[in-house]
Amino acid sequence: MFWKFEMTSSSQLDSVLAREDVVLSEVLDEEDVLQECKVNNRRLLEFLTQPQNMGELVSYITQEPPEDLDERWRFKYPNISCEILTADVPHINDALGDDQSLLNQLYSFLQTGSGFTLNPLLASFFSRVMGLLISRKTEQIISFLRKREDFVDLLLQHIGTSAIMDLLLRLLTCVEQPSLRQEVLNWLIDERIIQRLIDMIHPSKDEEQHCNGSSSLYDIIRLNRDQLIHIQLSPEHDQLLSILEKQETIEQLLSNMFDGERKESVIVNGIQVLLTLLEPRRPRYRILFQ
């Protein structure tokens, strides 16, 4: 009975795909489209990776639809599009990660003018897709992002959106190749990412920026200290942590907290960073003798 259902379901999708006039929305309406994508249905993948259809998938997760549209267009299609783009199917990863025009279309989501906030749901879709690309198409995506001079500025501009904070951390955690990881590290250091995150914990910023700036620094501290324990790292890999622990960095944070206007949110989130820094480091040799 199970196999009969599966065959019927698959053949129904195949019959839709066999039509010459089929459009993407009709395929997305099929209940088994995601499952068939994951099992590498050849006809489905060939359809989805057509440039026009890939462009539509990216549009669904980056462009906010008008409120008067049917709920399928506002919620269902963006959600399914994200699931398809993050299904970790090599054919789809390649179609997106190797196409400059699609990457530009995806990146345009971040380029919302200052004064505007990102749609949190679309931001989560964007972050998930970018995170997968960073993990699976690392060299291409890092090269693409480094050529965008406004990338770090845009990340920090929207750091109050939790999904964008997550994307910053993905840059630090999803790059596996050591040389590329070091390249990303050097890039973020050159962009003064630590100092600029400290600047997010400032009375002139809003509470979401205070909280997410503090959370980012907290995660960077924990991440780097865990890596120092579990991996035999050379000193240069400790650069972000070293910058955080410098006297001038601490002085900058304290100045933001107590000089001039004082805000409870700044003080609370600043203290969180300081307490994390004050946590004792576990010695590296402890792992070596276990």
Secondary structure, 3 states (H helix, E strand, C coil): CHHHHHHHHHHHHHHHHCCCCCCHHHHHCCCCHHHHHHCCCHHHHHHHCCHHHHHHHHHHHHCCCCCCCCHHHHHHHHHHHHHHHCCCCHHHHHHHHCCHHHHHHHHHHHCCCCCCCCCHHHHHHHHHHHHHHHHHCHHHHHHHHHCCCCHHHHHHHCCCCHHHHHHHHHHHHCCCCHHHHHHHHHHHHHCCHHHHHHHHCCCCCCHHHHHHHHHHHHHHHHHHHHHHHHCCCCHHHHHHHHHHHCHHHHHHHHHHHHCCCCCHHHHHHHHHHHHHHHCCCCCCHHHHCC
